[in-house]
Amino acid sequence: MTGLDTTLLLLAAAVLGVVAFRMLQLPPMLGYLVVGIFVGPHGFGMAEDSAVTHELAEFGVVFLMFSIGLEFSLSKLMAMRKAVFGLGMAQVLVTILTSMVFGWIASRWLPGMFQISWEASFALGGALAMSSTAIVSKMLTERLELESLHGRQIISVLLFQDLAVVPLLILVPALASKSPDLGKTLALASGKAAVVLVLLLVVGQKLMRTWFHIVVKRRSQELFMLNLLFITLGAAWLTEKAGLSMALGAFVAGMLISETEYRHQVEEDIKPFRDVLLGLFFITVGMLLNVRLVYEQFWLVLLLLTGPVLLKLVLIAALARAFGNSTSVALRTGLGLAQAGEFGFVLLNQAGGLQLVDPMLVQLILASMVISMLISPFILSKSDAIVMKFSANEWMMQSLALTQIAARTMTTRKHVIIAGFGRSGQSLARILAEENIDYHALDLDPDRVREAQTAGANVSYGDAARRESLLAAGVNRASALVVTYTSTASALKVLHFVNEMNPSLPVIVRSHDDVDLDKLRTAGATEVVPELMEGSLMLASHALVMLGVPLRRVVHRVQAARDARYESLRGFFHGASDAADSPENMQIRLHTVILTERAKAIGQHLPDLKLEELEVDIHTVRRGKARLAQLEDIVLQNGDVVVVRGTSEAVARAEQRLLK
């Protein structure tokens, strides 16, 4: 198959897989993995495990790491250095040493089944030490846990694993050939890697903002996008040439851009590339699974699956605990990193190619690694329940956190609950405080919560997408709830719990655009505010003022645009299938009235009809194919179409006044 044939096949399979798994209410990631199993060489053999698929997959991981880099900064990375070079290094070294001990025990006590040299045990330990950057990072992002304590620990370990790949890829072939120049080779590779990272972090930091200013001044979206792709792939190329992973270079590039004011625009522009290519990566992972081998050697594969997963879970949790983390954070870190990783495949294939490990054992380990990645989303989704069961103090810690939230809101009535205390949440809190309106915010970034509390803000550490947190925040006593972040999945959870506990509570949800508008409204959102529209209104208002349009007229136009956007979507046209006594008919609806030649309203000014007395307003008036703009100047004519908005009873009264 050509590269185009392979790409089209994978895209078609991905679309079908994601649609099917969305219909089953399952994560799309699993859809990609299952599609890979079916179309791969061990399934129906429709797609080959070729260089084309691997390159596409690698680009997916590159763009994912770039997006994660946008969430960090140099100062944040420096604050995490203890976790990166402490916990991360300890995890890799202890995993390799443990693997070598198990290899020695197996060779000594089970010589008939396993005969593994210490070099092979070292290589297998290196492969076992790796975790899936793509799967874990995506799950943490979707669950809004990237900024949590365990999220930072996990990302720190993943970063060190990416760094550790370089010496491991040098050490394994050197050990296999028993090279005498091992120290020299390692020193040379480390020197190259250090030079490239210093260039990116020091020189790149100084150049990035200046270069982006130059590009943005050209006022070309095309140029901005080209520049973004060039920086991402250029940084990935530099680190690859230095012997590091492409993903690490992309992460550094994202981190440098996060220091500029263009971070949010970059994040939105890169999403399409990231999501599509990352989906292809998951398909290539599924293609590696040999279902027949798993069936024939089921018990051995099961042993090779459960053994390493449990071993990594226990080791990482113990190390995280030793580095001062609480039991719950340590367990969540272990659960997040227990699966195999992408670079583990690279090290395993290298060991197999060097004849360090028996080919049959390589295939069995490969199958177990793929399955561990397949079950990883389920493990992460159930991590809360697992931690609750095995951590004796988790209930106490969560109860303490909920008690603290409840204590802060116990005497508060008619307050506003703010879900998320980022830039938007803080701006809203300041406005509410200026109007003497009580509020209480919930946020999952412990550093932000600590600093905001010290400054006197009414904010607590808690997840607004959890029933207990909303209850502690006084959802039954609140006057409104505002979701200030743009995660539809989390907003839907918030709406679900609000509908359970206080169905009449108005909920305002922030969204990026109108894509999920219907979904959020169906879930119970009182209003959905798309930031793209609000940004465009602000741009238009500033432009009109600078062009000399009177400020009062500009304000009127902006308000009219907002009314049209937010109010008009509350109504809908009813049909014959809508029962007259259904609850929906108590909501706002739209109704069309066609003025015939005998209609009473013909020849009258629209304002003179005083339809507002009937608790309706005029949505639009159409004459032929034209929509009439100045409603206060309209003299109604035969054939005009008047669209009114109101309840069923109100629009019926308005129709009577217009026609009879």
N, C-alpha and C positions, 0 to 999 in steps of 0.2 A: 504494500500500500504506500502511496505517496504521503507526504506530510499533510497535504490538504485533505486527502481521503481520511486519514487518521483523525485530524482535528474535527472535521465535520461529523464523523461517527461519534466521537466522544461528546461533542456538543449536543447532538440529537439524543444520545443516551442519557446525558445529564438532564436535559429538559424533561424527558419522560420520567426519570427516576425522582427528580425533585417534586414534580406534580403529584406522583403517586404517594410519596412520603408526606407531602403537605396535606393531602386528603386524609391520610391516616393519622394526622396530628403528631408526626414524628419529626425529629430534627433533619433538615436537608442534608447535613453532613453524612448521616447514615445512608441516605439515598445515593449519594455519590459513591460511597464505599461498596454498596451492594451492586450498583451499576458496573463498577470496575470488576467485581467478581464474575458477573455474567458475561461481559463482553471481552474479558481478558483471555490470555492464552490457555488458562486452566479452566475456563468456562466454555462458552460457545466458540471461542477462538476468533472472534470478529476483529479484534484489535491486537496488534503486536506490542510486546514490551520493548519498544524501540527507543532510540536516542531522542526522537522527536517528542514522544510523550514525557520523557524524563526532563527535557529542557522546559517544556510548558509547565510541568509540575514545579520545577525549581523556581521559575519566575513567580508562581503563585506564592511560594514561601517568602520570596524576596519582597513582594509588595505587602504581604502581611506584616513582616518585620519592620518595614518602613512605616506602616500605620501605627504599630506599637511604639516605634521610636518617637512619633509625633506626640504621644502621651507623656513622654519623659523629657527631661532637660538635663543639662550637664550638672547642675546643682543637685538635682534629684538622684542622678547616677552616683555622684560623689557620696551622697548620704547613704546609698545602698552598697557601698564598696565592701563593707563588712560581710554582708550577705553574699555578694558576688564572689569575692575571693576568700571568704571564710567558709560559709555553708556550701557554696558551689564547689569549691576545690575539695572540701572534705567529702562531699557526696561522691564525686568521681573517684577519688583515691580509695575510699573505703569500699566502694562497690567493686572496684578492680581487685583489691586485696581479698575481699570475701570470695569473689569468683575463683581466684587462684587457690584459696584454701579448699573450697568445695571440689575444684578440679583435682587437687592432690589427694583428697579423701576418696574421691570416686576412682582414681587410678590405682590407689593402694588397696581399697577394700572391694571394688567391683571391677577387677581387671578384665573380666570377660566381656562386660557390657561397655565400659568406657576406658579408653586408653588415651588420655589427653595430656599433652606436654604442658609445661608451665608457660611456654610461649603462646600455645593455643588458649590456655586459660586466661592469659593476659588480654589477648585479642577479644575473646568472648566477654570478658569483664568490661572492656572498653565499649563494646556494642551494647551490653546490658545497662551501662551507666547512662546512656542517652535516653532522653524523653522527647515526646512529640511537641515541638514548638508550635506547629501549625494547629493541631487539634486543641491543645491546652490554651493557647493564646486566644483562639477564636471563642472557646467556651467561656473563658474568663471575661472577655469583652461582652458577649451576649448576656452573661449573668451579672454584669456591672460589678465585677469583683476585681478588676484590674488594679484599683487603688486600695483594696483591702489589705490587711496585714499579711494574710496568707498569699494573696495575689502578688504582692511585692516579693515575697520569699520565693515563690515559684518562678517569677520572671528572672530573678537574680540567678537562680540555679540554672535556668535555661541559657542565660547569657554565658555563664562560665562553661557549660557544656559545648556551646558553639566554639568558644576559644580552645577548649581541650581537644577538639577534633584534630586540630593541626598537629600537635606533637604525637597524637595517637596514630595518625596516618603515616607519620615518619617512623615511629618506633616499631610498629608491627612488621613492616617489611625488613627493617634493620635487624630485628630479633630473629626473623625467619632465615635471613642470610648470614646472621652472626657477624655483622659488619664491625670492623675495628674502629671506624670513624664515626661512631654513633654520637658522641659528645659534640664533635665538630659540626655534624649535620644539624643537630638540634639547635646549637648556638646560632648557626647561620639562619635557620628558619625563624627562630625567635627574634633575631635582629631585624629581619625583613618585616615581620609582622609588626614589631614595635614602631619602626619608622613609618609605615603606612598609617597606623592608628594615630600617631602623633601628628602627621600631616593632616589627617581628616579632622581631628579634634581641635588642634591649635590653629593651623592655617585656615582650615575650613570654617571655623567659627568666625574668624575675622572677615572672610570673603563672602559668606553666605548672605548676610543682610544687605551688603552693598550690591552684590550681584542681583539679588531679587529686586532691589529698588530700580536698577537699570532696566531690567526686563519689564517690570510693571509699568514704567513710564512710557513704554512703547504702545500701551493700551491695546494689546492683542491677546485675546483668549487663546488663540492657536499657539502663539509664541510662549505664553505662560505654561501651557500643557507640554509643549516640546521641551521646555527648560526643566520641568518637573521630572519627566521621563529620563532626560539626560542625566540629571543629578542622581536619581535613584539607581539607574543601571550603571552609571559611571562609578559611583561609590562601591557598588557590588562587584564591578569588574576589578577595581583596584585591590580590594581585599582578596579576591580570588587569585589574582596574580601574586599576591604576597603569601599565598598558601593558606589563607583564612577562608571561612565560608562566605558565600555571596550574601547570605542572610545577615551576617554581622555588619557588613558594609552598608546595607540598606538600612539597618537599625540606626547606625551612626548618622547617616544622612537625614533620617527622619528626626532624630534628636536635635540635630543642628537647626533644622527648619522650625522646630518647635520653639526656638528662641526668637523667632521673627513674628511679626504681626500677620503673616500670611498663612499661619498654621491651619486655621479652620477652612479656608478656601482650598488649600492643598489637600486636606483630609477628604473633602467632598469630591474633588476631581479624581482622586486616586481610587475611590471605592469601586467603580465598575471594573477596573483592571484587576484589583485585588480579589474581588468575589468570584469573578469568572475563572481566573487562573488558579485560584485556590481550590475551586471545585474540581478542576482537572487534576490537581495534585491528589486529592482524595480518591479520584477514580484510579489513578496509577497505583495507589496503595492497595486498593481492592484487587487490582490485576495481579498482584503478587501472590495472592492466596491460592494454594493448590487444594481445592476441595476434596479431590480424590485421595490425596495423601493424608489429609486430616481424617477422612473416613477410615482408611486402612490402618492408620496408626493413632487411633483416637486417644487411647489412654496415655500413650507416650507424649502426644501433643498437649494433652490436658495437664500432664505433669510439668512439661516445659513451659506451660502458660501460667499455671497457678504458682509454681515455685518461684520464678523470678519476680512476678508481680507482688507476691506477698513479701519476698525478701526486700525489694526496693521500698515497699510501703513501710516496713518495720525500720529499715536502715535510715531512710530519709526522715521519718517521724522522730526517731531517736536522736539523730543529729540536730534536727530543728529544735528539739527540746533542749539539747545540750547547749545550743547557741542562745538560750534565754527566751524562747518563745513559749507561749502557753500550750497546754496539752491540745486544746481544740485547734489552734493555729498549726501546730506540728502535725496533727492528724490530717488536716485539710491539705497541707503542703505535700505530705506523703501520698494521699489519694490523687492529688493533681499530677504527680510525677511518676506514678507507679507503672505506667505503660511504656512500651518501646518507642523509639524515636526514628526520625528519618535518617539521621546520620548513623544510627545503629545498623541500618541496612548496608550503608557504604562500608563500614568496618567489617561487617559479617561477610560481605561479598569479597572484600580484600583478603580476609583470612582464608576463605575457601579457595580463592585463586592462587594463593601461595602454598596450598596443600597443607596448611596448619591444622585444618579441621576436616573430618570426613565429609564428603559431599552429601551423603544421606542425612547426617546430623545437621548440616547447614540448612537443608530443606526443611527439616523438622523445626529447627529454631526459627527459621524465617516464617513458617506458618503460624507458630505460636506468637511471634511478634506482631504479625498482622492482626491476629484475633485480639490481642491485647489493645491494639489501637481501635478496633471495631467496638469493643465493650467500654472503652474509655469514656465516651459521652454519657453512658448510663451510670457509670461509677461517679462521675462528677455531678450529674443531676441528682443523685441520691446521697451526696456527701453530707448534707445537713443531717439526714436521718442516721447515717453511719456514725457521725461524730457524736450525736446525742446519745447513741447507744453505748459507745465505748469510752467517752470522756466523762468522768464522774463530775467534773466541775463545769461542764458546758452549760448544764441547766442553770447552775448558780450564776455563771457569768452573764448568760442571756437574761436571766431574771433580774440581775443587778442593773443591766443596761436598760431593761424595760421599766424597772422601778425608778431609775434616774429620769427617764422621759416622763413617766407619770407624775413624779414629784414636781417637775418643772411646769406641768400643764394642769395640775390638780385643781387649782383655783381659777383657771382661765375658762371663760365662756365666750362664745361667739367669736372665736379666733380663726385665723387662717392657717391651715397646715400647708407648709411649703415642702414639696418632695424634691430634694436636690438643692444644695446650697452652693452651686457654682456661681459663675458670673451673673446669670439670669436670676437665680434665686436670691443672691445678695442684693441685686438692684431692686427686686420686688420688695424685699424685707425693708430696705431703706425708705421706700415710698410709703409702705404701710406704717412704719414707725413715725414718719412725718405727719401722717394723717391720724395718729393716735389709735391705730388699729392693731390689736394684739395678733401675734403670729407665733408659730413654732415650726422650725425647720428640721428635717431629717436628712442626714447625709452619711455616706459610707467612707469618706476619706478622713481617717483619724487625725491627721495633721491639720487639715482644714477646720475640723470641728474643734480641736483644742485651741487653735489660734483665735477662731471666731468667738468661742466661749470666753476666752481671756479678754477679748475686746468688748464683751457685754452683749453679744448677739444671742438670741433665743434659739439655739440649735443644739441638737443631740445626735450622737452616733446611733444610727438605726437605718434599717432598710424599709422604705415606704411600701415596697411590694410584699411585705409580710403583714399578715393579719394582726399579729400581736403588737407590732410597732405602731400601726395606725390606731389600734385600740388604746395603747398607752399614751399616744399623742392627743387623745380626746376627740376622735372622729365623730363620736355621738354628740359632742357638745359644740363642734366647730360650725362656722358659718360658711366656709368654702374650703376647697382643697385645690392647690395648683401644682401640676406636674411640670417642673421647669426644665427637664432634660428631654432629649428627643429619641428615647428608646420606646418603640411601640409595644414590644413584648412586656416590658416592665409596666408601662402605663395600663395595659390591659389587665394585668394582675391587680394593680391599684384599684381600677374601676370595678373589678369583680368583688373585691372585699368591701368597697364602699357600698355597692349595691346590696350586699348582705347585711351590713351593720347600720347604714344610714342612707337609704335609697333617695331621700329628698335632698341630700347634700349636693350643692352645685360643684362640679369638677371641671376645671379648665386645664386643658392638655396642650402642651407645646409640641409641635411637630416640625419636621424639616420642610415638608411640602404637603400637597393634598393627596398623596398616594394612599395613605391609610385613613383618610377622612371618614369614609363610610364604616370601616371596621371600628374605629374609636367611638363614633356616634352610636352605633348599634350596641356597643358595650356600655353606653351610658354617659359618655362625655357631654357635659352641658355645652361646652364650646371647645373648638380646636383652633389653635392659633398657629398658622404656618409661618415660620420665620422668613421664608423667601418672599412671601407676599408683603409682610411688614417692612422688610428691607427695601423692596421696590417702591412702596409708598413713601418711605422716607427719602429715597433718592429722587422720586418725582417731585415731592414737595420742595426740597432744597433747590432743585433745578428750576422750578416755576418761580420761586422767590427771586433767584438770581437773574431770571429773565424779565423781571419787572412786574410779574403778576401780583396784585394786592394780596397781602398775607391773609386777610379775612376770606377771600375767595379760595385761596389755596387750602385753608383749613376746612372750608365747606366741601371742597372736592374730595379731600382725603377722607372726611367723615362719610360722605356719600359712598365712596368706594368701600369703606369698611362696612357700612350698612348693607350694601349690596352683597358683599362677600359673606358676612357672618349671619345676617338675618334671613336672606333669601333661601339659604339651604335648610332652614328649619321647616319650611313647608314642602309639600309634595302634592302632585296631582292625584286625586283619588279616582278609583275606577269602580265598575259595577261589582267587583269582587270584594270591595271594602264594605263590611257591614256597618250600617248606620249607627249601631249602638256599641261598636268596638271601642276599646280604650284609645286606639290611634286617632279616632275622630275627635277626641278631646284635645289633640295636639294642633299645632299650627299647620294649615294646609293652604295650597294654592288653588284658585278656581278661576276659570276663564269665562268671561261674559262677552258675548258678541252682540253689538248694538244693531238691531234691525231697524227698518224705517219707522216702526211704530214705538220705538223705545222712548221713554220719557226724558232720558238724559240728553238726547240729540239736541244740539244748539246751545247747550249750557256749558258754562265754565266748570271744569272739574272741581276746583275748590268750593264752588257754590253748593255742590251736592252734600258737603259736610259728611263724607263717609267715615271720618275719624270718630264721629259720634257713635257709630255702630261697632266700634272696636275692631276695625279693619284698616289696612293701609293699602295703597296702590303699589303693586309690585312693578308693573310695566303697562304701557299703553302702546299698541302697535296699530299703524295705519298702512295697510298694504304690507309691504316688506320692510317698512321703516319702523324703527323704535323711536318714539317721541321722547325728547330729553327733558324739556322745561315743562314739568307737569302743571305748574301754577298758571301757565299761559294757554293751556289746551282748551279749545272749544270742541266738544265731542261731535263727531259726524257719523252718518250712516255707514256701517261696515267696520267701525273701529272695534278693536279687540282690547278689552280691559281685563288685566289679570290682577285679582285682589288676593290679599293674604289675611288669614285669620282662622278662628275656629269654624267648625261646620255650621253652627247656628249663625255666627257673625257674617260669614260669606253669603249665606242664604238671604239674610236681611239686606245685605249690600246689593245682591242681584235684584231683589224686589225694588229697591230704590232706583236702580239704574234703568230697569225695564218698564216698571209699572207706576 
